């Protein structure tokens, strides 16, 4: 037996808007410089990736990515400071939730 913890954030209406998927997507946008490439790496349609980002932005009230328009090298996307902060805070919160769950599990089940 082992504990399982799933961590995600809900908006004011109780709808999930941020978790492992959107967090990974933003990390991949940072790595690839493109929302389209990030979506491809996750095996996700670009439209779904855009929808996830828009939902999170609506809940947070600020842009999480910024589009870079065309030019010689082509366009792309980058993660805003708000997006970077959200990722960092989510990952910190998730790590603390996982640690707390392991402590509670050990207390209740005695490490069985």
C-alpha positions as CSV (number, residue, x, y, z in Angstrom):
1,X,0.0,0.0,0.0
2,X,1.2,3.5,-0.8
3,X,-0.3,6.9,-0.6
4,X,-1.3,8.9,-3.7
5,X,-1.6,12.7,-3.8
6,X,-2.9,14.6,-6.8
7,X,-2.5,18.3,-6.5
8,X,-4.2,20.9,-8.7
9,X,-5.6,24.4,-8.3
10,X,-9.3,25.4,-8.7
11,X,-10.8,28.7,-9.8
12,X,-13.6,30.5,-7.9
13,X,-16.2,28.3,-9.6
14,X,-14.5,25.1,-8.4
15,X,-13.1,24.3,-11.9
16,X,-9.6,22.8,-12.2
17,X,-7.3,25.3,-14.0
18,X,-3.7,24.3,-13.1
19,X,-1.9,21.1,-12.3
20,X,0.9,18.9,-13.6
21,X,-0.2,19.1,-17.2
22,X,-0.4,22.9,-17.5
23,X,2.8,23.2,-15.4
24,X,4.7,20.8,-17.7
25,X,3.3,22.7,-20.7
26,X,4.7,26.0,-19.5
27,X,8.1,24.4,-18.8
28,X,8.1,23.0,-22.3
29,X,7.2,26.5,-23.7
30,X,10.3,27.8,-21.8
31,X,12.5,25.0,-23.3
32,X,11.2,25.1,-26.8
33,X,10.2,28.8,-27.2
34,X,6.9,27.7,-28.7
35,X,3.5,26.7,-27.5
36,X,3.0,24.6,-30.6
37,X,6.2,22.7,-30.1
38,X,5.4,22.2,-26.4
39,X,2.0,20.8,-27.3
40,X,3.6,18.5,-29.8
41,X,6.1,17.2,-27.2
42,X,3.2,16.4,-24.9
43,X,1.2,14.7,-27.7
44,X,-1.5,17.3,-27.4
45,X,-3.3,19.3,-30.0
46,X,-2.3,23.0,-30.2
47,X,-5.9,24.0,-29.7
48,X,-6.1,22.1,-26.4
49,X,-2.8,23.6,-25.2
50,X,-4.1,27.1,-26.0
51,X,-7.3,26.3,-24.1
52,X,-5.4,25.1,-21.0
53,X,-3.3,28.3,-21.1
54,X,-6.4,30.6,-21.6
55,X,-8.2,28.9,-18.7
56,X,-5.3,29.3,-16.4
57,X,-4.9,32.9,-17.5
58,X,-8.5,33.6,-16.8
59,X,-8.3,32.2,-13.3
60,X,-5.1,34.0,-12.5
61,X,-6.1,37.3,-14.2
62,X,-2.8,37.7,-15.9
63,X,-1.0,36.4,-19.0
64,X,1.1,33.3,-18.4
65,X,2.7,33.4,-21.9
66,X,3.5,36.0,-24.4
67,X,3.5,35.5,-28.2
68,X,6.5,36.6,-30.2
69,X,5.3,37.6,-33.7
70,X,7.1,36.3,-36.8
71,X,10.3,37.8,-38.2
72,X,13.3,36.2,-39.8
73,X,13.5,33.4,-37.2
74,X,9.8,32.9,-37.1
75,X,7.5,33.5,-34.1
76,X,7.2,31.8,-30.8
77,X,6.1,32.1,-27.2
78,X,7.7,32.7,-23.9
79,X,6.5,32.3,-20.3
80,X,5.8,35.6,-18.5
81,X,7.1,36.4,-15.0
82,X,3.6,35.6,-13.7
83,X,3.7,32.2,-15.4
84,X,7.2,31.5,-13.9
85,X,5.9,32.5,-10.5
86,X,2.8,30.3,-10.8
87,X,5.0,27.3,-11.8
88,X,7.4,27.8,-8.9
89,X,4.6,28.3,-6.4
90,X,2.6,25.3,-7.7
91,X,5.7,23.0,-7.6
92,X,6.6,24.2,-4.0
93,X,3.0,23.6,-2.9
94,X,2.9,20.2,-4.5
95,X,6.2,19.1,-2.9
96,X,4.9,20.2,0.5
97,X,1.6,18.4,0.0
98,X,3.4,15.2,-1.0
99,X,5.6,15.4,2.1
100,X,2.7,16.0,4.4
101,X,0.8,13.1,2.9
102,X,3.8,10.8,3.5
103,X,4.0,11.9,7.1
104,X,0.2,11.4,7.6
105,X,0.3,8.0,5.9
106,X,3.1,6.9,8.2
107,X,1.2,8.1,11.3
108,X,-2.0,6.4,10.2
109,X,-0.6,3.2,8.7
110,X,2.6,2.9,10.6
111,X,4.7,2.7,7.5
112,X,3.0,-0.5,6.3
